[in-house]
C-alpha cells in the first residue's frame, strides 16, 4: 500500500505544481561528518577510555561505532 500512497502523492503534487526534489546522490549524502549531542558523563567516560587506549577521542569513537555495527570484528 505504501507504493500506492507514493504514486498518489506524486500525482497530486504534480497536478498542484508542488516542487518535487530530485533524489540526493550518495556522494553528497555521506560527508563523513556527524555532530552528536550526548550527556556530559558519557563524554567524560569516552575521553577517559580514549586516554587509556592512548588514542584520540575521534579514533576511539569511530572504532567503537564500527565494532558495534559489525564493521570490524570484535
LOMIMI-104814 format. One record per residue: residue number from 1; y, z, x of N, C-alpha, C in turn. Coordinates in nm, 2 decimals. Layout:
nr | npy | npz | npx | capy | capz | capx | cpy | cpz | cpx
NUM | Y | Z | X | Y | Z | X | Y | Z | X
...
END
This chain:
nr | npy | npz | npx | capy | capz | capx | cpy | cpz | cpx
1 | -0.12 | 0.00 | 0.08 | 0.00 | 0.00 | 0.00 | 0.13 | 0.00 | 0.09
2 | 0.11 | 0.05 | 0.21 | 0.23 | 0.05 | 0.29 | 0.28 | -0.09 | 0.33
3 | 0.18 | -0.18 | 0.34 | 0.22 | -0.32 | 0.37 | 0.30 | -0.38 | 0.25
4 | 0.26 | -0.35 | 0.13 | 0.33 | -0.40 | 0.01 | 0.47 | -0.34 | 0.01
5 | 0.49 | -0.21 | 0.04 | 0.62 | -0.14 | 0.04 | 0.71 | -0.21 | 0.15
6 | 0.65 | -0.24 | 0.27 | 0.73 | -0.30 | 0.37 | 0.78 | -0.44 | 0.32
7 | 0.69 | -0.52 | 0.26 | 0.73 | -0.65 | 0.22 | 0.84 | -0.64 | 0.11
8 | 0.82 | -0.55 | 0.02 | 0.92 | -0.53 | -0.09 | 1.05 | -0.49 | -0.04
9 | 1.05 | -0.40 | 0.06 | 1.18 | -0.36 | 0.12 | 1.25 | -0.47 | 0.19
10 | 1.17 | -0.55 | 0.27 | 1.23 | -0.66 | 0.34 | 1.29 | -0.77 | 0.24
11 | 1.21 | -0.80 | 0.14 | 1.26 | -0.90 | 0.04 | 1.39 | -0.85 | -0.02
12 | 1.39 | -0.72 | -0.06 | 1.51 | -0.67 | -0.13 | 1.63 | -0.67 | -0.03
13 | 1.60 | -0.63 | 0.10 | 1.71 | -0.62 | 0.20 | 1.77 | -0.76 | 0.22
14 | 1.68 | -0.86 | 0.23 | 1.73 | -1.00 | 0.25 | 1.81 | -1.05 | 0.13
15 | 1.77 | -1.02 | 0.01 | 1.84 | -1.05 | -0.12 | 1.98 | -0.99 | -0.12
16 | 1.98 | -0.86 | -0.08 | 2.11 | -0.79 | -0.08 | 2.20 | -0.81 | 0.04
17 | 2.15 | -0.89 | 0.13 | 2.23 | -0.92 | 0.25 | 2.24 | -0.80 | 0.35
18 | 2.14 | -0.71 | 0.35 | 2.13 | -0.60 | 0.44 | 2.08 | -0.65 | 0.57
19 | 2.15 | -0.61 | 0.68 | 2.11 | -0.65 | 0.82 | 1.98 | -0.58 | 0.85
20 | 1.88 | -0.66 | 0.90 | 1.75 | -0.61 | 0.94 | 1.75 | -0.63 | 1.09
21 | 1.75 | -0.53 | 1.17 | 1.75 | -0.54 | 1.32 | 1.62 | -0.60 | 1.37
22 | 1.62 | -0.67 | 1.48 | 1.50 | -0.72 | 1.55 | 1.43 | -0.60 | 1.61
23 | 1.30 | -0.61 | 1.62 | 1.22 | -0.50 | 1.69 | 1.27 | -0.49 | 1.83
24 | 1.27 | -0.36 | 1.88 | 1.31 | -0.34 | 2.02 | 1.20 | -0.38 | 2.11
25 | 1.24 | -0.44 | 2.22 | 1.14 | -0.47 | 2.32 | 1.09 | -0.35 | 2.39
26 | 0.97 | -0.35 | 2.44 | 0.92 | -0.23 | 2.51 | 0.99 | -0.20 | 2.64
27 | 1.05 | -0.30 | 2.70 | 1.12 | -0.27 | 2.83 | 1.24 | -0.19 | 2.80
28 | 1.31 | -0.21 | 2.69 | 1.43 | -0.13 | 2.65 | 1.39 | 0.00 | 2.60
29 | 1.27 | 0.02 | 2.54 | 1.23 | 0.14 | 2.47 | 1.20 | 0.25 | 2.57
30 | 1.14 | 0.22 | 2.68 | 1.09 | 0.32 | 2.77 | 1.17 | 0.32 | 2.90
31 | 1.27 | 0.41 | 2.91 | 1.36 | 0.41 | 3.03 | 1.30 | 0.50 | 3.14
32 | 1.21 | 0.59 | 3.10 | 1.16 | 0.69 | 3.20 | 1.24 | 0.81 | 3.20
33 | 1.34 | 0.82 | 3.11 | 1.43 | 0.94 | 3.10 | 1.40 | 1.01 | 2.97
34 | 1.40 | 1.14 | 2.97 | 1.38 | 1.22 | 2.85 | 1.45 | 1.35 | 2.86
35 | 1.53 | 1.38 | 2.76 | 1.60 | 1.51 | 2.76 | 1.53 | 1.60 | 2.66
36 | 1.50 | 1.72 | 2.71 | 1.42 | 1.82 | 2.63 | 1.49 | 1.95 | 2.63
37 | 1.51 | 2.01 | 2.51 | 1.56 | 2.14 | 2.50 | 1.44 | 2.24 | 2.49
38 | 1.45 | 2.35 | 2.55 | 1.34 | 2.45 | 2.55 | 1.39 | 2.59 | 2.56
39 | 1.31 | 2.69 | 2.52 | 1.36 | 2.82 | 2.54 | 1.38 | 2.86 | 2.68
40 | 1.48 | 2.94 | 2.71 | 1.51 | 2.98 | 2.84 | 1.39 | 3.05 | 2.91
41 | 1.31 | 3.12 | 2.84 | 1.20 | 3.18 | 2.90 | 1.10 | 3.08 | 2.95
42 | 1.08 | 2.97 | 2.88 | 0.99 | 2.87 | 2.92 | 1.05 | 2.80 | 3.04
43 | 1.17 | 2.77 | 3.04 | 1.24 | 2.71 | 3.16 | 1.22 | 2.79 | 3.28
44 | 1.24 | 2.92 | 3.27 | 1.22 | 3.01 | 3.38 | 1.08 | 3.01 | 3.43
45 | 0.98 | 3.01 | 3.34 | 0.84 | 3.01 | 3.38 | 0.81 | 2.88 | 3.45
46 | 0.86 | 2.77 | 3.40 | 0.83 | 2.64 | 3.47 | 0.89 | 2.63 | 3.61
47 | 1.01 | 2.69 | 3.62 | 1.08 | 2.69 | 3.76 | 0.99 | 2.77 | 3.85
48 | 0.95 | 2.89 | 3.80 | 0.86 | 2.98 | 3.89 | 0.73 | 2.91 | 3.93
49 | 0.67 | 2.84 | 3.83 | 0.54 | 2.78 | 3.87 | 0.57 | 2.66 | 3.97
50 | 0.68 | 2.59 | 3.95 | 0.71 | 2.48 | 4.04 | 0.73 | 2.53 | 4.18
51 | 0.80 | 2.65 | 4.19 | 0.82 | 2.71 | 4.32 | 0.69 | 2.75 | 4.39
52 | 0.60 | 2.81 | 4.31 | 0.47 | 2.85 | 4.36 | 0.39 | 2.73 | 4.42
53 | 0.41 | 2.61 | 4.35 | 0.34 | 2.49 | 4.40 | 0.42 | 2.42 | 4.50
54 | 0.54 | 2.46 | 4.53 | 0.63 | 2.40 | 4.63 | 0.66 | 2.26 | 4.60
55 | 0.69 | 2.23 | 4.47 | 0.73 | 2.10 | 4.42 | 0.86 | 2.12 | 4.34
56 | 0.92 | 2.01 | 4.31 | 1.04 | 2.01 | 4.23 | 1.00 | 2.04 | 4.08
57 | 1.09 | 2.09 | 4.01 | 1.07 | 2.12 | 3.87 | 1.03 | 1.99 | 3.80
58 | 1.10 | 1.88 | 3.83 | 1.07 | 1.75 | 3.77 | 0.92 | 1.71 | 3.80
59 | 0.88 | 1.72 | 3.92 | 0.74 | 1.68 | 3.96 | 0.64 | 1.77 | 3.89
60 | 0.67 | 1.90 | 3.88 | 0.58 | 1.99 | 3.82 | 0.56 | 1.95 | 3.67
61 | 0.67 | 1.93 | 3.60 | 0.67 | 1.90 | 3.46 | 0.59 | 1.77 | 3.43
62 | 0.62 | 1.67 | 3.51 | 0.56 | 1.54 | 3.50 | 0.41 | 1.55 | 3.52
63 | 0.37 | 1.63 | 3.62 | 0.22 | 1.65 | 3.65 | 0.16 | 1.72 | 3.53
64 | 0.22 | 1.82 | 3.48 | 0.16 | 1.90 | 3.36 | 0.15 | 1.81 | 3.24
65 | 0.26 | 1.74 | 3.21 | 0.25 | 1.65 | 3.09 | 0.14 | 1.54 | 3.11
66 | 0.13 | 1.48 | 3.23 | 0.03 | 1.38 | 3.25 | -0.11 | 1.44 | 3.23
67 | -0.13 | 1.56 | 3.29 | -0.26 | 1.62 | 3.27 | -0.29 | 1.65 | 3.12
68 | -0.19 | 1.70 | 3.05 | -0.20 | 1.74 | 2.91 | -0.24 | 1.62 | 2.82
69 | -0.19 | 1.50 | 2.85 | -0.23 | 1.39 | 2.76 | -0.34 | 1.31 | 2.82
70 | -0.41 | 1.36 | 2.93 | -0.52 | 1.29 | 2.98 | -0.49 | 1.17 | 3.07
71 | -0.36 | 1.16 | 3.11 | -0.32 | 1.06 | 3.21 | -0.38 | 1.08 | 3.35
72 | -0.40 | 1.21 | 3.38 | -0.46 | 1.25 | 3.51 | -0.58 | 1.33 | 3.48
73 | -0.68 | 1.33 | 3.57 | -0.80 | 1.42 | 3.55 | -0.76 | 1.56 | 3.57
74 | -0.82 | 1.65 | 3.50 | -0.79 | 1.80 | 3.51 | -0.85 | 1.86 | 3.63
END
